[in-house]
Amino acid sequence: MSILIDQPSWPAHGTVWAHLVSDSNLDELHAFAEAAGIPRRSFDLDHYDVPETRYIDLVAAGALPVSFREMIVRLRCSGLRVTARERRGR
């Protein structure tokens, strides 16, 4: 059970964003995000989008830095990954 964060690399809205996920369950992810002060509106089905300004704080709070590829592999293995097709259908 880990909270994972990838390197900020997704530009939008004047900043660069990282993804924060759990490799075990969404309750764990929501609890971590709430404790870190990340608003629920930042949640997108299987991850939180977090601005690069929060990266260091989130790692210090216990998020494990991983590559984007490793994050996707671990999300798939956990069964929590939401595919692009599923996103379009929501």
N, CA, C and O atoms as a printed pandas DataFrame, in Angstrom:
     atom_number atom_name residue_name chain_id  residue_number  x_coord  y_coord  z_coord
0              1         N          MET        A               1    0.848   -1.186    0.000
1              2        CA          MET        A               1    0.000    0.000    0.000
2              3         C          MET        A               1    0.885    1.238    0.000
3              4         O          MET        A               1    1.625    1.498    0.948
4              5         N          SER        A               2    0.789    1.988   -1.081
5              6        CA          SER        A               2    1.604    3.192   -1.205
6              7         C          SER        A               2    0.828    4.300   -1.890
7              8         O          SER        A               2   -0.038    4.062   -2.732
8              9         N          ILE        A               3    1.164    5.504   -1.504
9             10        CA          ILE        A               3    0.736    6.681   -2.245
10            11         C          ILE        A               3    1.897    7.031   -3.161
11            12         O          ILE        A               3    3.032    7.172   -2.707
12            13         N          LEU        A               4    1.614    7.170   -4.437
13            14        CA          LEU        A               4    2.635    7.415   -5.450
14            15         C          LEU        A               4    2.429    8.789   -6.067
15            16         O          LEU        A               4    1.303    9.273   -6.172
16            17         N          ILE        A               5    3.540    9.416   -6.476
17            18        CA          ILE        A               5    3.470   10.686   -7.199
18            19         C          ILE        A               5    4.487   10.637   -8.327
19            20         O          ILE        A               5    5.627   10.219   -8.126
20            21         N          ASP        A               6    4.070   11.068   -9.518
21            22        CA          ASP        A               6    5.010   11.137  -10.631
22            23         C          ASP        A               6    5.605   12.536  -10.703
23            24         O          ASP        A               6    5.149   13.452  -10.019
24            25         N          GLN        A               7    6.625   12.692  -11.535
25            26        CA          GLN        A               7    7.256   13.991  -11.705
26            27         C          GLN        A               7    6.280   14.954  -12.376
27            28         O          GLN        A               7    5.581   14.565  -13.312
28            29         N          PRO        A               8    6.221   16.193  -11.917
29            30        CA          PRO        A               8    5.362   17.172  -12.599
30            31         C          PRO        A               8    5.820   17.328  -14.055
31            32         O          PRO        A               8    6.962   17.706  -14.316
32            33         N          SER        A               9    4.927   17.037  -14.989
33            34        CA          SER        A               9    5.307   17.122  -16.402
34            35         C          SER        A               9    4.117   17.404  -17.309
35            36         O          SER        A               9    4.246   17.326  -18.531
36            37         N          TRP        A              10    2.969   17.727  -16.742
37            38        CA          TRP        A              10    1.755   17.937  -17.526
38            39         C          TRP        A              10    1.365   19.414  -17.460
39            40         O          TRP        A              10    0.759   19.845  -16.479
40            41         N          PRO        A              11    1.709   20.208  -18.510
41            42        CA          PRO        A              11    1.423   21.649  -18.457
42            43         C          PRO        A              11   -0.060   21.949  -18.686
43            44         O          PRO        A              11   -0.698   21.380  -19.571
44            45         N          ALA        A              12   -0.583   22.849  -17.874
45            46        CA          ALA        A              12   -1.958   23.337  -18.037
46            47         C          ALA        A              12   -2.186   24.481  -17.058
47            48         O          ALA        A              12   -1.636   24.491  -15.956
48            49         N          HIS        A              13   -2.991   25.427  -17.466
49            50        CA          HIS        A              13   -3.427   26.513  -16.591
50            51         C          HIS        A              13   -2.265   27.264  -15.947
51            52         O          HIS        A              13   -2.350   27.650  -14.781
52            53         N          GLY        A              14   -1.190   27.471  -16.687
53            54        CA          GLY        A              14   -0.080   28.274  -16.205
54            55         C          GLY        A              14    0.852   27.589  -15.211
55            56         O          GLY        A              14    1.663   28.258  -14.571
56            57         N          THR        A              15    0.753   26.277  -15.072
57            58        CA          THR        A              15    1.679   25.543  -14.208
58            59         C          THR        A              15    1.919   24.158  -14.799
59            60         O          THR        A              15    1.436   23.841  -15.886
60            61         N          VAL        A              16    2.657   23.354  -14.083
61            62        CA          VAL        A              16    2.920   21.969  -14.489
62            63         C          VAL        A              16    2.364   21.074  -13.385
63            64         O          VAL        A              16    2.479   21.392  -12.201
64            65         N          TRP        A              17    1.760   19.956  -13.780
65            66        CA          TRP        A              17    1.023   19.109  -12.847
66            67         C          TRP        A              17    1.632   17.729  -12.716
67            68         O          TRP        A              17    2.225   17.200  -13.657
68            69         N          ALA        A              18    1.476   17.154  -11.531
69            70        CA          ALA        A              18    1.835   15.765  -11.251
70            71         C          ALA        A              18    0.553   15.010  -10.925
71            72         O          ALA        A              18   -0.503   15.611  -10.730
72            73         N          HIS        A              19    0.658   13.699  -10.870
73            74        CA          HIS        A              19   -0.467   12.841  -10.498
74            75         C          HIS        A              19   -0.170   12.176   -9.160
75            76         O          HIS        A              19    0.947   11.719   -8.919
76            77         N          LEU        A              20   -1.160   12.126   -8.311
77            78        CA          LEU        A              20   -1.060   11.477   -7.015
78            79         C          LEU        A              20   -2.051   10.322   -7.015
79            80         O          LEU        A              20   -3.242   10.524   -7.250
80            81         N          VAL        A              21   -1.562    9.101   -6.748
81            82        CA          VAL        A              21   -2.416    7.916   -6.796
82            83         C          VAL        A              21   -2.131    6.997   -5.607
83            84         O          VAL        A              21   -1.134    7.158   -4.902
84            85         N          SER        A              22   -3.021    6.041   -5.403
85            86        CA          SER        A              22   -2.787    4.943   -4.478
86            87         C          SER        A              22   -2.666    3.669   -5.297
87            88         O          SER        A              22   -3.363    3.496   -6.297
88            89         N          ASP        A              23   -1.782    2.779   -4.871
89            90        CA          ASP        A              23   -1.678    1.491   -5.565
90            91         C          ASP        A              23   -2.469    0.406   -4.841
91            92         O          ASP        A              23   -2.292   -0.785   -5.099
92            93         N          SER        A              24   -3.359    0.840   -3.917
93            94        CA          SER        A              24   -4.154   -0.181   -3.225
94            95         C          SER        A              24   -5.639    0.154   -3.129
95            96         O          SER        A              24   -6.473   -0.708   -3.407
96            97         N          ASN        A              25   -5.995    1.382   -2.743
97            98        CA          ASN        A              25   -7.419    1.712   -2.676
98            99         C          ASN        A              25   -7.648    3.218   -2.642
99           100         O          ASN        A              25   -6.780    3.988   -2.231
100          101         N          LEU        A              26   -8.819    3.612   -3.077
101          102        CA          LEU        A              26   -9.137    5.035   -3.170
102          103         C          LEU        A              26   -9.353    5.675   -1.805
103          104         O          LEU        A              26   -9.114    6.872   -1.647
104          105         N          ASP        A              27   -9.799    4.906   -0.818
105          106        CA          ASP        A              27   -9.961    5.477    0.525
106          107         C          ASP        A              27   -8.620    5.978    1.054
107          108         O          ASP        A              27   -8.538    7.058    1.639
108          109         N          GLU        A              28   -7.575    5.184    0.844
109          110        CA          GLU        A              28   -6.229    5.581    1.255
110          111         C          GLU        A              28   -5.821    6.872    0.539
111          112         O          GLU        A              28   -5.269    7.780    1.160
112          113         N          LEU        A              29   -6.089    6.948   -0.751
113          114        CA          LEU        A              29   -5.745    8.125   -1.537
114          115         C          LEU        A              29   -6.498    9.360   -1.043
115          116         O          LEU        A              29   -5.899   10.418   -0.848
116          117         N          HIS        A              30   -7.801    9.227   -0.842
117          118        CA          HIS        A              30   -8.597   10.364   -0.376
118          119         C          HIS        A              30   -8.151   10.833    1.009
119          120         O          HIS        A              30   -8.108   12.035    1.271
120          121         N          ALA        A              31   -7.824    9.903    1.889
121          122        CA          ALA        A              31   -7.371   10.270    3.234
122          123         C          ALA        A              31   -6.046   11.037    3.174
123          124         O          ALA        A              31   -5.867   12.033    3.875
124          125         N          PHE        A              32   -5.120   10.564    2.333
125          126        CA          PHE        A              32   -3.832   11.241    2.182
126          127         C          PHE        A              32   -4.042   12.641    1.617
127          128         O          PHE        A              32   -3.475   13.611    2.120
128          129         N          ALA        A              33   -4.857   12.743    0.574
129          130        CA          ALA        A              33   -5.116   14.040   -0.058
130          131         C          ALA        A              33   -5.764   15.014    0.932
131          132         O          ALA        A              33   -5.381   16.182    1.003
132          133         N          GLU        A              34   -6.731   14.530    1.680
133          134        CA          GLU        A              34   -7.397   15.395    2.653
134          135         C          GLU        A              34   -6.403   15.887    3.707
135          136         O          GLU        A              34   -6.390   17.072    4.042
136          137         N          ALA        A              35   -5.576   14.988    4.227
137          138        CA          ALA        A              35   -4.584   15.367    5.235
138          139         C          ALA        A              35   -3.578   16.377    4.685
139          140         O          ALA        A              35   -3.058   17.209    5.428
140          141         N          ALA        A              36   -3.308   16.299    3.380
141          142        CA          ALA        A              36   -2.356   17.212    2.735
142          143         C          ALA        A              36   -3.011   18.508    2.267
143          144         O          ALA        A              36   -2.330   19.397    1.755
144          145         N          GLY        A              37   -4.322   18.624    2.437
145          146        CA          GLY        A              37   -5.017   19.841    2.039
146          147         C          GLY        A              37   -5.264   19.953    0.547
147          148         O          GLY        A              37   -5.406   21.057    0.020
148          149         N          ILE        A              38   -5.315   18.825   -0.133
149          150        CA          ILE        A              38   -5.602   18.830   -1.573
150          151         C          ILE        A              38   -7.117   18.787   -1.743
151          152         O          ILE        A              38   -7.768   17.877   -1.228
152          153         N          PRO        A              39   -7.684   19.750   -2.453
153          154        CA          PRO        A              39   -9.147   19.787   -2.587
154          155         C          PRO        A              39   -9.695   18.601   -3.385
155          156         O          PRO        A              39   -9.067   18.144   -4.340
156          157         N          ARG        A              40  -10.842   18.120   -2.996
157          158        CA          ARG        A              40  -11.479   16.971   -3.657
158          159         C          ARG        A              40  -11.754   17.245   -5.138
159          160         O          ARG        A              40  -11.799   16.314   -5.942
160          161         N          ARG        A              41  -11.937   18.507   -5.498
161          162        CA          ARG        A              41  -12.185   18.836   -6.909
162          163         C          ARG        A              41  -10.981   18.508   -7.798
163          164         O          ARG        A              41  -11.100   18.487   -9.023
164          165         N          SER        A              42   -9.817   18.251   -7.179
165          166        CA          SER        A              42   -8.622   17.876   -7.933
166          167         C          SER        A              42   -8.608   16.393   -8.296
167          168         O          SER        A              42   -7.716   15.943   -9.014
168          169         N          PHE        A              43   -9.584   15.630   -7.809
169          170        CA          PHE        A              43   -9.651   14.193   -8.062
170          171         C          PHE        A              43  -10.270   13.928   -9.432
171          172         O          PHE        A              43  -11.295   14.511   -9.785
172          173         N          ASP        A              44   -9.634   13.041  -10.197
173          174        CA          ASP        A              44  -10.112   12.697  -11.536
174          175         C          ASP        A              44  -10.173   11.175  -11.705
175          176         O          ASP        A              44   -9.340   10.583  -12.391
176          177         N          LEU        A              45  -11.155   10.564  -11.081
177          178        CA          LEU        A              45  -11.490    9.147  -11.188
178          179         C          LEU        A              45  -10.484    8.169  -10.587
179          180         O          LEU        A              45  -10.886    7.243   -9.882
180          181         N          ASP        A              46   -9.195    8.346  -10.846
181          182        CA          ASP        A              46   -8.208    7.430  -10.265
182          183         C          ASP        A              46   -6.974    8.152   -9.724
183          184         O          ASP        A              46   -6.044    7.515   -9.230
184          185         N          HIS        A              47   -6.970    9.477   -9.818
185          186        CA          HIS        A              47   -5.810   10.248   -9.364
186          187         C          HIS        A              47   -6.218   11.670   -8.980
187          188         O          HIS        A              47   -7.291   12.153   -9.339
188          189         N          TYR        A              48   -5.339   12.306   -8.252
189          190        CA          TYR        A              48   -5.448   13.742   -8.000
190          191         C          TYR        A              48   -4.426   14.443   -8.880
191          192         O          TYR        A              48   -3.289   13.987   -9.000
192          193         N          ASP        A              49   -4.823   15.536   -9.489
193          194        CA          ASP        A              49   -3.880   16.413  -10.181
194          195         C          ASP        A              49   -3.352   17.393   -9.147
195          196         O          ASP        A              49   -4.127   18.055   -8.457
196          197         N          VAL        A              50   -2.027   17.483   -9.041
197          198        CA          VAL        A              50   -1.433   18.391   -8.062
198          199         C          VAL        A              50   -0.385   19.269   -8.739
199          200         O          VAL        A              50    0.404   18.779   -9.547
200          201         N          PRO        A              51   -0.370   20.560   -8.416
201          202        CA          PRO        A              51    0.591   21.461   -9.053
202          203         C          PRO        A              51    2.012   21.180   -8.574
203          204         O          PRO        A              51    2.228   20.690   -7.465
204          205         N          GLU        A              52    2.966   21.499   -9.429
205          206        CA          GLU        A              52    4.368   21.246   -9.104
206          207         C          GLU        A              52    4.793   21.918   -7.796
207          208         O          GLU        A              52    5.722   21.444   -7.142
208          209         N          THR        A              53    4.145   22.992   -7.412
209          210        CA          THR        A              53    4.495   23.677   -6.160
210          211         C          THR        A              53    4.233   22.814   -4.934
211          212         O          THR        A              53    4.775   23.099   -3.867
212          213         N          ARG        A              54    3.426   21.776   -5.051
213          214        CA          ARG        A              54    3.113   20.882   -3.924
214          215         C          ARG        A              54    3.963   19.611   -3.915
215          216         O          ARG        A              54    3.928   18.852   -2.946
216          217         N          TYR        A              55    4.719   19.375   -4.973
217          218        CA          TYR        A              55    5.458   18.120   -5.117
218          219         C          TYR        A              55    6.349   17.805   -3.906
219          220         O          TYR        A              55    6.239   16.724   -3.328
220          221         N          ILE        A              56    7.212   18.721   -3.526
221          222        CA          ILE        A              56    8.155   18.481   -2.427
222          223         C          ILE        A              56    7.407   18.219   -1.120
223          224         O          ILE        A              56    7.778   17.329   -0.355
224          225         N          ASP        A              57    6.352   19.000   -0.868
225          226        CA          ASP        A              57    5.559   18.801    0.354
226          227         C          ASP        A              57    4.915   17.415    0.390
227          228         O          ASP        A              57    4.886   16.770    1.438
228          229         N          LEU        A              58    4.405   16.962   -0.743
229          230        CA          LEU        A              58    3.735   15.667   -0.789
230          231         C          LEU        A              58    4.714   14.513   -0.616
231          232         O          LEU        A              58    4.388   13.510    0.017
232          233         N          VAL        A              59    5.899   14.651   -1.171
233          234        CA          VAL        A              59    6.938   13.634   -0.965
234          235         C          VAL        A              59    7.334   13.613    0.517
235          236         O          VAL        A              59    7.498   12.545    1.106
236          237         N          ALA        A              60    7.486   14.795    1.109
237          238        CA          ALA        A              60    7.828   14.873    2.537
238          239         C          ALA        A              60    6.729   14.254    3.407
239          240         O          ALA        A              60    7.008   13.719    4.480
240          241         N          ALA        A              61    5.477   14.330    2.937
241          242        CA          ALA        A              61    4.349   13.767    3.693
242          243         C          ALA        A              61    4.217   12.254    3.504
243          244         O          ALA        A              61    3.401   11.612    4.164
244          245         N          GLY        A              62    5.028   11.684    2.594
245          246        CA          GLY        A              62    5.020   10.234    2.442
246          247         C          GLY        A              62    4.717    9.699    1.061
247          248         O          GLY        A              62    4.743    8.485    0.861
248          249         N          ALA        A              63    4.428   10.566    0.095
249          250        CA          ALA        A              63    4.193   10.084   -1.275
250          251         C          ALA        A              63    5.514    9.590   -1.863
251          252         O          ALA        A              63    6.549   10.242   -1.722
252          253         N          LEU        A              64    5.468    8.456   -2.509
253          254        CA          LEU        A              64    6.652    7.830   -3.092
254          255         C          LEU        A              64    6.835    8.299   -4.530
255          256         O          LEU        A              64    5.962    8.053   -5.363
256          257         N          PRO        A              65    7.948    8.970   -4.847
257          258        CA          PRO        A              65    8.184    9.403   -6.223
258          259         C          PRO        A              65    8.435    8.201   -7.144
259          260         O          PRO        A              65    9.256    7.335   -6.843
260          261         N          VAL        A              66    7.718    8.167   -8.258
261          262        CA          VAL        A              66    7.878    7.108   -9.251
262          263         C          VAL        A              66    7.783    7.726  -10.642
263          264         O          VAL        A              66    7.332    8.861  -10.802
264          265         N          SER        A              67    8.212    6.971  -11.636
265          266        CA          SER        A              67    8.040    7.423  -13.017
266          267         C          SER        A              67    6.570    7.284  -13.408
267          268         O          SER        A              67    5.814    6.543  -12.778
268          269         N          PHE        A              68    6.182    8.001  -14.445
269          270        CA          PHE        A              68    4.808    7.893  -14.927
270          271         C          PHE        A              68    4.511    6.451  -15.332
271          272         O          PHE        A              68    3.433    5.931  -15.046
272          273         N          ARG        A              69    5.460    5.816  -15.992
273          274        CA          ARG        A              69    5.264    4.424  -16.427
274          275         C          ARG        A              69    5.029    3.494  -15.240
275          276         O          ARG        A              69    4.110    2.676  -15.265
276          277         N          GLU        A              70    5.859    3.615  -14.198
277          278        CA          GLU        A              70    5.668    2.764  -13.026
278          279         C          GLU        A              70    4.315    3.030  -12.383
279          280         O          GLU        A              70    3.654    2.101  -11.920
280          281         N          MET        A              71    3.903    4.282  -12.351
281          282        CA          MET        A              71    2.604    4.620  -11.768
282          283         C          MET        A              71    1.481    3.908  -12.509
283          284         O          MET        A              71    0.585    3.341  -11.883
284          285         N          ILE        A              72    1.522    3.933  -13.828
285          286        CA          ILE        A              72    0.480    3.295  -14.623
286          287         C          ILE        A              72    0.479    1.786  -14.407
287          288         O          ILE        A              72   -0.583    1.182  -14.258
288          289         N          VAL        A              73    1.655    1.176  -14.390
289          290        CA          VAL        A              73    1.747   -0.269  -14.164
290          291         C          VAL        A              73    1.141   -0.634  -12.808
291          292         O          VAL        A              73    0.377   -1.594  -12.707
292          293         N          ARG        A              74    1.479    0.125  -11.772
293          294        CA          ARG        A              74    0.965   -0.187  -10.441
294          295         C          ARG        A              74   -0.526    0.077  -10.329
295          296         O          ARG        A              74   -1.228   -0.641   -9.618
296          297         N          LEU        A              75   -1.023    1.103  -11.026
297          298        CA          LEU        A              75   -2.474    1.345  -11.046
298          299         C          LEU        A              75   -3.204    0.196  -11.734
299          300         O          LEU        A              75   -4.235   -0.271  -11.249
300          301         N          ARG        A              76   -2.666   -0.256  -12.864
301          302        CA          ARG        A              76   -3.288   -1.391  -13.569
302          303         C          ARG        A              76   -3.316   -2.636  -12.693
303          304         O          ARG        A              76   -4.334   -3.324  -12.615
304          305         N          CYS        A              77   -2.198   -2.923  -12.037
305          306        CA          CYS        A              77   -2.110   -4.118  -11.181
306          307         C          CYS        A              77   -3.090   -4.042  -10.013
307          308         O          CYS        A              77   -3.591   -5.069   -9.555
308          309         N          SER        A              78   -3.362   -2.842   -9.535
309          310        CA          SER        A              78   -4.275   -2.676   -8.402
310          311         C          SER        A              78   -5.740   -2.753   -8.818
311          312         O          SER        A              78   -6.620   -2.936   -7.978
312          313         N          GLY        A              79   -5.999   -2.613  -10.127
313          314        CA          GLY        A              79   -7.377   -2.586  -10.612
314          315         C          GLY        A              79   -8.023   -1.214  -10.513
315          316         O          GLY        A              79   -9.217   -1.077  -10.778
316          317         N          LEU        A              80   -7.258   -0.193  -10.136
317          318        CA          LEU        A              80   -7.812    1.157   -9.962
318          319         C          LEU        A              80   -7.686    2.041  -11.204
319          320         O          LEU        A              80   -8.272    3.123  -11.246
320          321         N          ARG        A              81   -6.942    1.605  -12.201
321          322        CA          ARG        A              81   -6.716    2.420  -13.388
322          323         C          ARG        A              81   -8.021    2.659  -14.132
323          324         O          ARG        A              81   -8.787    1.726  -14.372
324          325         N          VAL        A              82   -8.270    3.914  -14.497
325          326        CA          VAL        A              82   -9.418    4.281  -15.332
326          327         C          VAL        A              82   -8.851    4.618  -16.707
327          328         O          VAL        A              82   -8.012    5.510  -16.831
328          329         N          THR        A              83   -9.298    3.920  -17.725
329          330        CA          THR        A              83   -8.775    4.109  -19.076
330          331         C          THR        A              83   -9.347    5.359  -19.728
331          332         O          THR        A              83  -10.337    5.921  -19.260
332          333         N          ALA        A              84   -8.713    5.783  -20.812
333          334        CA          ALA        A              84   -9.201    6.941  -21.557
334          335         C          ALA        A              84  -10.627    6.705  -22.063
335          336         O          ALA        A              84  -11.454    7.617  -22.058
336          337         N          ARG        A              85  -10.899    5.501  -22.489
337          338        CA          ARG        A              85  -12.248    5.166  -22.966
338          339         C          ARG        A              85  -13.268    5.331  -21.842
339          340         O          ARG        A              85  -14.347    5.886  -22.053
340          341         N          GLU        A              86  -12.924    4.851  -20.651
341          342        CA          GLU        A              86  -13.830    4.993  -19.498
342          343         C          GLU        A              86  -14.010    6.462  -19.108
343          344         O          GLU        A              86  -15.094    6.861  -18.682
344          345         N          ARG        A              87  -12.959    7.261  -19.251
345          346        CA          ARG        A              87  -13.050    8.703  -18.944
346          347         C          ARG        A              87  -14.031    9.394  -19.884
347          348         O          ARG        A              87  -14.834   10.226  -19.464
348          349         N          ARG        A              88  -13.951    9.036  -21.160
349          350        CA          ARG        A              88  -14.849    9.671  -22.146
350          351         C          ARG        A              88  -16.298    9.327  -21.889
351          352         O          ARG        A              88  -17.189   10.113  -22.213
352          353         N          GLY        A              89  -16.548    8.173  -21.314
353          354        CA          GLY        A              89  -17.907    7.713  -21.076
354          355         C          GLY        A              89  -18.540    8.226  -19.792
355          356         O          GLY        A              89  -19.697    7.918  -19.504
356          357         N          ARG        A              90  -17.802    8.998  -19.028
357          358        CA          ARG        A              90  -18.373    9.435  -17.743
358          359         C          ARG        A              90  -19.295   10.591  -17.849
359          360         O          ARG        A              90  -19.835   11.045  -16.841
